[in-house]
Amino acid sequence: MTANPFTNRVSSLFGPARDVVPVVPSDTVGMANTAIGLYVETGGTVVMTTERGETRTVQVTDFSILPVGVLRVHSTGTTASGIHAMVLA
């Protein structure tokens, strides 16, 4: 059996994330856990609410990583797909 390097490690915003969770964009429901970043498979527009409560719109290319705290990815205006939240929980 392989040793688990996460066993005694304290989670850190500097990474690595503990899991990658698929995001279902929604205008009304936030993510279960605040993301420390997003990974986007197919580029386009991402509309999100940041950890500070600000709504931001960004354009991303395929296979982009957004290193920002995110509470929600909005469905209205988001055209990117294959969005995953990097989480510590």
Backbone as XML, in Angstrom:
<?xml version="1.0"?>
<chain id="A" units="angstrom">
  <residue number="1" name="MET">
    <atom name="N" x="0.843" y="-1.177" z="0.000"/>
    <atom name="CA" x="0.000" y="0.000" z="0.000"/>
    <atom name="C" x="0.890" y="1.242" z="0.000"/>
  </residue>
  <residue number="2" name="THR">
    <atom name="N" x="0.518" y="2.228" z="-0.786"/>
    <atom name="CA" x="1.275" y="3.464" z="-0.897"/>
    <atom name="C" x="0.962" y="4.389" z="0.272"/>
  </residue>
  <residue number="3" name="ALA">
    <atom name="N" x="1.991" y="5.049" z="0.787"/>
    <atom name="CA" x="1.787" y="6.022" z="1.871"/>
    <atom name="C" x="0.997" y="7.206" z="1.349"/>
  </residue>
  <residue number="4" name="ASN">
    <atom name="N" x="0.113" y="7.750" z="2.174"/>
    <atom name="CA" x="-0.703" y="8.901" z="1.794"/>
    <atom name="C" x="-0.020" y="10.170" z="2.279"/>
  </residue>
  <residue number="5" name="PRO">
    <atom name="N" x="0.480" y="11.020" z="1.376"/>
    <atom name="CA" x="1.173" y="12.240" z="1.789"/>
    <atom name="C" x="0.244" y="13.278" z="2.423"/>
  </residue>
  <residue number="6" name="PHE">
    <atom name="N" x="-1.070" y="13.077" z="2.346"/>
    <atom name="CA" x="-2.030" y="14.025" z="2.914"/>
    <atom name="C" x="-2.410" y="13.689" z="4.356"/>
  </residue>
  <residue number="7" name="THR">
    <atom name="N" x="-1.980" y="12.549" z="4.855"/>
    <atom name="CA" x="-2.411" y="12.080" z="6.171"/>
    <atom name="C" x="-2.218" y="13.115" z="7.268"/>
  </residue>
  <residue number="8" name="ASN">
    <atom name="N" x="-1.053" y="13.692" z="7.393"/>
    <atom name="CA" x="-0.772" y="14.660" z="8.462"/>
    <atom name="C" x="-0.575" y="16.076" z="7.934"/>
  </residue>
  <residue number="9" name="ARG">
    <atom name="N" x="-1.035" y="16.330" z="6.739"/>
    <atom name="CA" x="-0.841" y="17.638" z="6.111"/>
    <atom name="C" x="-2.010" y="18.555" z="6.437"/>
  </residue>
  <residue number="10" name="VAL">
    <atom name="N" x="-1.684" y="19.791" z="6.777"/>
    <atom name="CA" x="-2.703" y="20.811" z="7.010"/>
    <atom name="C" x="-3.060" y="21.419" z="5.660"/>
  </residue>
  <residue number="11" name="SER">
    <atom name="N" x="-4.358" y="21.551" z="5.363"/>
    <atom name="CA" x="-4.784" y="22.146" z="4.102"/>
    <atom name="C" x="-4.304" y="23.584" z="4.016"/>
  </residue>
  <residue number="12" name="SER">
    <atom name="N" x="-3.900" y="23.989" z="2.818"/>
    <atom name="CA" x="-3.360" y="25.332" z="2.602"/>
    <atom name="C" x="-3.915" y="25.929" z="1.326"/>
  </residue>
  <residue number="13" name="LEU">
    <atom name="N" x="-4.126" y="27.236" z="1.349"/>
    <atom name="CA" x="-4.563" y="27.922" z="0.129"/>
    <atom name="C" x="-3.488" y="27.899" z="-0.948"/>
  </residue>
  <residue number="14" name="PHE">
    <atom name="N" x="-2.273" y="27.559" z="-0.568"/>
    <atom name="CA" x="-1.173" y="27.483" z="-1.527"/>
    <atom name="C" x="-1.155" y="26.145" z="-2.258"/>
  </residue>
  <residue number="15" name="GLY">
    <atom name="N" x="-2.093" y="25.258" z="-1.886"/>
    <atom name="CA" x="-2.264" y="24.006" z="-2.592"/>
    <atom name="C" x="-1.477" y="22.887" z="-1.954"/>
  </residue>
  <residue number="16" name="PRO">
    <atom name="N" x="-1.641" y="21.734" z="-2.492"/>
    <atom name="CA" x="-2.568" y="21.411" z="-3.565"/>
    <atom name="C" x="-3.999" y="21.270" z="-3.049"/>
  </residue>
  <residue number="17" name="ALA">
    <atom name="N" x="-4.924" y="21.333" z="-3.983"/>
    <atom name="CA" x="-6.321" y="21.089" z="-3.637"/>
    <atom name="C" x="-6.453" y="19.638" z="-3.199"/>
  </residue>
  <residue number="18" name="ARG">
    <atom name="N" x="-7.464" y="19.349" z="-2.403"/>
    <atom name="CA" x="-7.698" y="17.977" z="-1.943"/>
    <atom name="C" x="-8.630" y="17.218" z="-2.879"/>
  </residue>
  <residue number="19" name="ASP">
    <atom name="N" x="-9.390" y="17.957" z="-3.704"/>
    <atom name="CA" x="-10.309" y="17.297" z="-4.625"/>
    <atom name="C" x="-10.659" y="18.258" z="-5.751"/>
  </residue>
  <residue number="20" name="VAL">
    <atom name="N" x="-11.165" y="17.706" z="-6.827"/>
    <atom name="CA" x="-11.662" y="18.475" z="-7.969"/>
    <atom name="C" x="-13.102" y="18.032" z="-8.182"/>
  </residue>
  <residue number="21" name="VAL">
    <atom name="N" x="-14.040" y="18.984" z="-8.082"/>
    <atom name="CA" x="-15.463" y="18.675" z="-8.096"/>
    <atom name="C" x="-16.119" y="19.331" z="-9.315"/>
  </residue>
  <residue number="22" name="PRO">
    <atom name="N" x="-16.880" y="18.569" z="-10.107"/>
    <atom name="CA" x="-17.587" y="19.181" z="-11.233"/>
    <atom name="C" x="-18.528" y="20.288" z="-10.746"/>
  </residue>
  <residue number="23" name="VAL">
    <atom name="N" x="-18.592" y="21.371" z="-11.505"/>
    <atom name="CA" x="-19.440" y="22.515" z="-11.167"/>
    <atom name="C" x="-20.663" y="22.512" z="-12.074"/>
  </residue>
  <residue number="24" name="VAL">
    <atom name="N" x="-21.834" y="22.661" z="-11.471"/>
    <atom name="CA" x="-23.069" y="22.871" z="-12.224"/>
    <atom name="C" x="-23.405" y="24.355" z="-12.068"/>
  </residue>
  <residue number="25" name="PRO">
    <atom name="N" x="-23.199" y="25.151" z="-13.128"/>
    <atom name="CA" x="-23.497" y="26.579" z="-13.005"/>
    <atom name="C" x="-24.945" y="26.827" z="-12.591"/>
  </residue>
  <residue number="26" name="SER">
    <atom name="N" x="-25.149" y="27.821" z="-11.719"/>
    <atom name="CA" x="-26.481" y="28.164" z="-11.221"/>
    <atom name="C" x="-26.504" y="29.631" z="-10.826"/>
  </residue>
  <residue number="27" name="ASP">
    <atom name="N" x="-27.595" y="30.288" z="-11.131"/>
    <atom name="CA" x="-27.757" y="31.688" z="-10.730"/>
    <atom name="C" x="-28.246" y="31.825" z="-9.300"/>
  </residue>
  <residue number="28" name="THR">
    <atom name="N" x="-28.684" y="30.729" z="-8.689"/>
    <atom name="CA" x="-29.279" y="30.817" z="-7.353"/>
    <atom name="C" x="-28.591" y="29.970" z="-6.290"/>
  </residue>
  <residue number="29" name="VAL">
    <atom name="N" x="-27.876" y="28.931" z="-6.691"/>
    <atom name="CA" x="-27.277" y="28.011" z="-5.725"/>
    <atom name="C" x="-25.759" y="28.077" z="-5.811"/>
  </residue>
  <residue number="30" name="GLY">
    <atom name="N" x="-25.137" y="28.351" z="-4.667"/>
    <atom name="CA" x="-23.683" y="28.374" z="-4.611"/>
    <atom name="C" x="-23.127" y="26.965" z="-4.502"/>
  </residue>
  <residue number="31" name="MET">
    <atom name="N" x="-21.812" y="26.852" z="-4.592"/>
    <atom name="CA" x="-21.153" y="25.561" z="-4.470"/>
    <atom name="C" x="-21.158" y="25.117" z="-3.011"/>
  </residue>
  <residue number="32" name="ALA">
    <atom name="N" x="-21.100" y="23.814" z="-2.782"/>
    <atom name="CA" x="-21.104" y="23.272" z="-1.419"/>
    <atom name="C" x="-19.877" y="23.732" z="-0.634"/>
  </residue>
  <residue number="33" name="ASN">
    <atom name="N" x="-18.749" y="23.868" z="-1.310"/>
    <atom name="CA" x="-17.504" y="24.321" z="-0.695"/>
    <atom name="C" x="-16.909" y="25.441" z="-1.538"/>
  </residue>
  <residue number="34" name="THR">
    <atom name="N" x="-16.373" y="26.455" z="-0.884"/>
    <atom name="CA" x="-15.698" y="27.528" z="-1.610"/>
    <atom name="C" x="-14.497" y="26.949" z="-2.343"/>
  </residue>
  <residue number="35" name="ALA">
    <atom name="N" x="-14.396" y="27.237" z="-3.622"/>
    <atom name="CA" x="-13.274" y="26.742" z="-4.425"/>
    <atom name="C" x="-12.052" y="27.628" z="-4.206"/>
  </residue>
  <residue number="36" name="ILE">
    <atom name="N" x="-10.866" y="27.019" z="-4.232"/>
    <atom name="CA" x="-9.635" y="27.807" z="-4.192"/>
    <atom name="C" x="-9.175" y="28.121" z="-5.613"/>
  </residue>
  <residue number="37" name="GLY">
    <atom name="N" x="-9.894" y="27.573" z="-6.582"/>
    <atom name="CA" x="-9.606" y="27.828" z="-7.981"/>
    <atom name="C" x="-10.563" y="27.033" z="-8.847"/>
  </residue>
  <residue number="38" name="LEU">
    <atom name="N" x="-10.580" y="27.373" z="-10.137"/>
    <atom name="CA" x="-11.398" y="26.645" z="-11.106"/>
    <atom name="C" x="-10.505" y="26.099" z="-12.204"/>
  </residue>
  <residue number="39" name="TYR">
    <atom name="N" x="-10.870" y="24.938" z="-12.699"/>
    <atom name="CA" x="-10.248" y="24.362" z="-13.880"/>
    <atom name="C" x="-11.335" y="24.287" z="-14.940"/>
  </residue>
  <residue number="40" name="VAL">
    <atom name="N" x="-11.052" y="24.812" z="-16.138"/>
    <atom name="CA" x="-12.041" y="24.874" z="-17.217"/>
    <atom name="C" x="-11.517" y="24.091" z="-18.409"/>
  </residue>
  <residue number="41" name="GLU">
    <atom name="N" x="-12.271" y="23.066" z="-18.828"/>
    <atom name="CA" x="-11.854" y="22.230" z="-19.949"/>
    <atom name="C" x="-12.066" y="22.911" z="-21.305"/>
  </residue>
  <residue number="42" name="THR">
    <atom name="N" x="-13.252" y="23.494" z="-21.507"/>
    <atom name="CA" x="-13.574" y="24.128" z="-22.787"/>
    <atom name="C" x="-13.779" y="25.615" z="-22.563"/>
  </residue>
  <residue number="43" name="GLY">
    <atom name="N" x="-12.977" y="26.414" z="-23.220"/>
    <atom name="CA" x="-12.969" y="27.852" z="-23.001"/>
    <atom name="C" x="-14.252" y="28.559" z="-23.379"/>
  </residue>
  <residue number="44" name="GLY">
    <atom name="N" x="-14.335" y="29.793" z="-22.932"/>
    <atom name="CA" x="-15.493" y="30.642" z="-23.170"/>
    <atom name="C" x="-15.564" y="31.674" z="-22.067"/>
  </residue>
  <residue number="45" name="THR">
    <atom name="N" x="-16.762" y="32.072" z="-21.720"/>
    <atom name="CA" x="-16.983" y="33.053" z="-20.663"/>
    <atom name="C" x="-17.342" y="32.337" z="-19.370"/>
  </residue>
  <residue number="46" name="VAL">
    <atom name="N" x="-16.756" y="32.799" z="-18.264"/>
    <atom name="CA" x="-17.120" y="32.306" z="-16.938"/>
    <atom name="C" x="-17.598" y="33.500" z="-16.121"/>
  </residue>
  <residue number="47" name="VAL">
    <atom name="N" x="-18.832" y="33.413" z="-15.649"/>
    <atom name="CA" x="-19.392" y="34.434" z="-14.755"/>
    <atom name="C" x="-19.422" y="33.809" z="-13.369"/>
  </residue>
  <residue number="48" name="MET">
    <atom name="N" x="-18.778" y="34.458" z="-12.412"/>
    <atom name="CA" x="-18.651" y="33.865" z="-11.083"/>
    <atom name="C" x="-18.830" y="34.893" z="-9.986"/>
  </residue>
  <residue number="49" name="THR">
    <atom name="N" x="-19.164" y="34.406" z="-8.787"/>
    <atom name="CA" x="-19.133" y="35.224" z="-7.587"/>
    <atom name="C" x="-17.883" y="34.819" z="-6.833"/>
  </residue>
  <residue number="50" name="THR">
    <atom name="N" x="-17.011" y="35.796" z="-6.600"/>
    <atom name="CA" x="-15.756" y="35.510" z="-5.922"/>
    <atom name="C" x="-15.973" y="35.375" z="-4.422"/>
  </residue>
  <residue number="51" name="GLU">
    <atom name="N" x="-14.969" y="34.911" z="-3.738"/>
    <atom name="CA" x="-15.010" y="34.751" z="-2.289"/>
    <atom name="C" x="-15.313" y="36.075" z="-1.594"/>
  </residue>
  <residue number="52" name="ARG">
    <atom name="N" x="-14.983" y="37.189" z="-2.212"/>
    <atom name="CA" x="-15.257" y="38.521" z="-1.655"/>
    <atom name="C" x="-16.679" y="38.996" z="-1.942"/>
  </residue>
  <residue number="53" name="GLY">
    <atom name="N" x="-17.460" y="38.171" z="-2.675"/>
    <atom name="CA" x="-18.842" y="38.528" z="-2.966"/>
    <atom name="C" x="-19.031" y="39.368" z="-4.214"/>
  </residue>
  <residue number="54" name="GLU">
    <atom name="N" x="-18.001" y="39.510" z="-5.007"/>
    <atom name="CA" x="-18.072" y="40.296" z="-6.245"/>
    <atom name="C" x="-18.417" y="39.384" z="-7.425"/>
  </residue>
  <residue number="55" name="THR">
    <atom name="N" x="-19.260" y="39.867" z="-8.326"/>
    <atom name="CA" x="-19.557" y="39.130" z="-9.555"/>
    <atom name="C" x="-18.547" y="39.560" z="-10.607"/>
  </residue>
  <residue number="56" name="ARG">
    <atom name="N" x="-17.861" y="38.603" z="-11.172"/>
    <atom name="CA" x="-16.824" y="38.865" z="-12.178"/>
    <atom name="C" x="-17.082" y="38.025" z="-13.417"/>
  </residue>
  <residue number="57" name="THR">
    <atom name="N" x="-16.724" y="38.581" z="-14.566"/>
    <atom name="CA" x="-16.842" y="37.886" z="-15.839"/>
    <atom name="C" x="-15.463" y="37.837" z="-16.476"/>
  </residue>
  <residue number="58" name="VAL">
    <atom name="N" x="-15.009" y="36.632" z="-16.815"/>
    <atom name="CA" x="-13.704" y="36.467" z="-17.443"/>
    <atom name="C" x="-13.827" y="35.571" z="-18.663"/>
  </residue>
  <residue number="59" name="GLN">
    <atom name="N" x="-12.941" y="35.805" z="-19.609"/>
    <atom name="CA" x="-12.826" y="34.967" z="-20.796"/>
    <atom name="C" x="-11.654" y="34.019" z="-20.586"/>
  </residue>
  <residue number="60" name="VAL">
    <atom name="N" x="-11.864" y="32.733" z="-20.852"/>
    <atom name="CA" x="-10.796" y="31.754" z="-20.671"/>
    <atom name="C" x="-10.652" y="30.895" z="-21.920"/>
  </residue>
  <residue number="61" name="THR">
    <atom name="N" x="-9.471" y="30.334" z="-22.070"/>
    <atom name="CA" x="-9.207" y="29.413" z="-23.168"/>
    <atom name="C" x="-9.396" y="27.984" z="-22.670"/>
  </residue>
  <residue number="62" name="ASP">
    <atom name="N" x="-9.309" y="27.032" z="-23.575"/>
    <atom name="CA" x="-9.386" y="25.628" z="-23.193"/>
    <atom name="C" x="-8.307" y="25.301" z="-22.165"/>
  </residue>
  <residue number="63" name="PHE">
    <atom name="N" x="-8.652" y="24.464" z="-21.206"/>
    <atom name="CA" x="-7.745" y="23.951" z="-20.179"/>
    <atom name="C" x="-7.146" y="25.068" z="-19.312"/>
  </residue>
  <residue number="64" name="SER">
    <atom name="N" x="-7.991" y="26.033" z="-18.951"/>
    <atom name="CA" x="-7.552" y="27.163" z="-18.123"/>
    <atom name="C" x="-7.677" y="26.847" z="-16.639"/>
  </residue>
  <residue number="65" name="ILE">
    <atom name="N" x="-6.804" y="27.451" z="-15.854"/>
    <atom name="CA" x="-6.877" y="27.404" z="-14.403"/>
    <atom name="C" x="-7.042" y="28.837" z="-13.914"/>
  </residue>
  <residue number="66" name="LEU">
    <atom name="N" x="-8.091" y="29.057" z="-13.116"/>
    <atom name="CA" x="-8.348" y="30.369" z="-12.518"/>
    <atom name="C" x="-8.044" y="30.266" z="-11.027"/>
  </residue>
  <residue number="67" name="PRO">
    <atom name="N" x="-6.928" y="30.823" z="-10.567"/>
    <atom name="CA" x="-6.557" y="30.706" z="-9.154"/>
    <atom name="C" x="-7.227" y="31.788" z="-8.299"/>
  </residue>
  <residue number="68" name="VAL">
    <atom name="N" x="-8.539" y="31.650" z="-8.132"/>
    <atom name="CA" x="-9.305" y="32.650" z="-7.372"/>
    <atom name="C" x="-10.361" y="31.925" z="-6.533"/>
  </residue>
  <residue number="69" name="GLY">
    <atom name="N" x="-10.639" y="32.450" z="-5.347"/>
    <atom name="CA" x="-11.685" y="31.878" z="-4.506"/>
    <atom name="C" x="-13.045" y="32.126" z="-5.131"/>
  </residue>
  <residue number="70" name="VAL">
    <atom name="N" x="-13.853" y="31.071" z="-5.285"/>
    <atom name="CA" x="-15.136" y="31.183" z="-5.974"/>
    <atom name="C" x="-16.241" y="30.546" z="-5.131"/>
  </residue>
  <residue number="71" name="LEU">
    <atom name="N" x="-17.344" y="31.294" z="-4.968"/>
    <atom name="CA" x="-18.516" y="30.804" z="-4.247"/>
    <atom name="C" x="-19.559" y="30.203" z="-5.186"/>
  </residue>
  <residue number="72" name="ARG">
    <atom name="N" x="-19.677" y="30.783" z="-6.400"/>
    <atom name="CA" x="-20.714" y="30.355" z="-7.346"/>
    <atom name="C" x="-20.248" y="30.622" z="-8.769"/>
  </residue>
  <residue number="73" name="VAL">
    <atom name="N" x="-20.592" y="29.704" z="-9.663"/>
    <atom name="CA" x="-20.454" y="29.936" z="-11.098"/>
    <atom name="C" x="-21.869" y="30.107" z="-11.623"/>
  </residue>
  <residue number="74" name="HIS">
    <atom name="N" x="-22.148" y="31.252" z="-12.219"/>
    <atom name="CA" x="-23.490" y="31.586" z="-12.695"/>
    <atom name="C" x="-23.780" y="30.902" z="-14.035"/>
  </residue>
  <residue number="75" name="SER">
    <atom name="N" x="-25.028" y="30.492" z="-14.195"/>
    <atom name="CA" x="-25.421" y="29.898" z="-15.477"/>
    <atom name="C" x="-25.632" y="30.976" z="-16.540"/>
  </residue>
  <residue number="76" name="THR">
    <atom name="N" x="-26.226" y="32.109" z="-16.139"/>
    <atom name="CA" x="-26.447" y="33.189" z="-17.096"/>
    <atom name="C" x="-25.115" y="33.829" z="-17.468"/>
  </residue>
  <residue number="77" name="GLY">
    <atom name="N" x="-24.783" y="33.775" z="-18.735"/>
    <atom name="CA" x="-23.551" y="34.385" z="-19.227"/>
    <atom name="C" x="-22.374" y="33.438" z="-19.305"/>
  </residue>
  <residue number="78" name="THR">
    <atom name="N" x="-22.416" y="32.302" z="-18.620"/>
    <atom name="CA" x="-21.309" y="31.342" z="-18.679"/>
    <atom name="C" x="-21.469" y="30.466" z="-19.913"/>
  </residue>
  <residue number="79" name="THR">
    <atom name="N" x="-20.456" y="30.509" z="-20.786"/>
    <atom name="CA" x="-20.459" y="29.682" z="-21.989"/>
    <atom name="C" x="-19.375" y="28.606" z="-21.938"/>
  </residue>
  <residue number="80" name="ALA">
    <atom name="N" x="-18.404" y="28.769" z="-21.055"/>
    <atom name="CA" x="-17.368" y="27.742" z="-20.886"/>
    <atom name="C" x="-18.009" y="26.484" z="-20.330"/>
  </residue>
  <residue number="81" name="SER">
    <atom name="N" x="-17.374" y="25.350" z="-20.562"/>
    <atom name="CA" x="-17.930" y="24.099" z="-20.046"/>
    <atom name="C" x="-16.818" y="23.221" z="-19.489"/>
  </residue>
  <residue number="82" name="GLY">
    <atom name="N" x="-17.232" y="22.150" z="-18.838"/>
    <atom name="CA" x="-16.256" y="21.282" z="-18.202"/>
    <atom name="C" x="-15.558" y="22.013" z="-17.073"/>
  </residue>
  <residue number="83" name="ILE">
    <atom name="N" x="-16.339" y="22.729" z="-16.253"/>
    <atom name="CA" x="-15.789" y="23.527" z="-15.152"/>
    <atom name="C" x="-15.709" y="22.657" z="-13.905"/>
  </residue>
  <residue number="84" name="HIS">
    <atom name="N" x="-14.579" y="22.719" z="-13.239"/>
    <atom name="CA" x="-14.352" y="21.957" z="-12.012"/>
    <atom name="C" x="-13.822" y="22.884" z="-10.937"/>
  </residue>
  <residue number="85" name="ALA">
    <atom name="N" x="-14.314" y="22.710" z="-9.713"/>
    <atom name="CA" x="-13.849" y="23.486" z="-8.569"/>
    <atom name="C" x="-12.745" y="22.733" z="-7.861"/>
  </residue>
  <residue number="86" name="MET">
    <atom name="N" x="-11.633" y="23.406" z="-7.596"/>
    <atom name="CA" x="-10.569" y="22.843" z="-6.786"/>
    <atom name="C" x="-10.875" y="23.198" z="-5.336"/>
  </residue>
  <residue number="87" name="VAL">
    <atom name="N" x="-11.031" y="22.178" z="-4.476"/>
    <atom name="CA" x="-11.477" y="22.425" z="-3.107"/>
    <atom name="C" x="-10.521" y="21.797" z="-2.098"/>
  </residue>
  <residue number="88" name="LEU">
    <atom name="N" x="-10.579" y="22.337" z="-0.884"/>
    <atom name="CA" x="-9.765" y="21.818" z="0.215"/>
    <atom name="C" x="-10.545" y="20.858" z="1.092"/>
  </residue>
  <residue number="89" name="ALA">
    <atom name="N" x="-11.878" y="20.930" z="1.066"/>
    <atom name="CA" x="-12.704" y="20.088" z="1.936"/>
    <atom name="C" x="-12.805" y="18.680" z="1.419"/>
  </residue>
</chain>
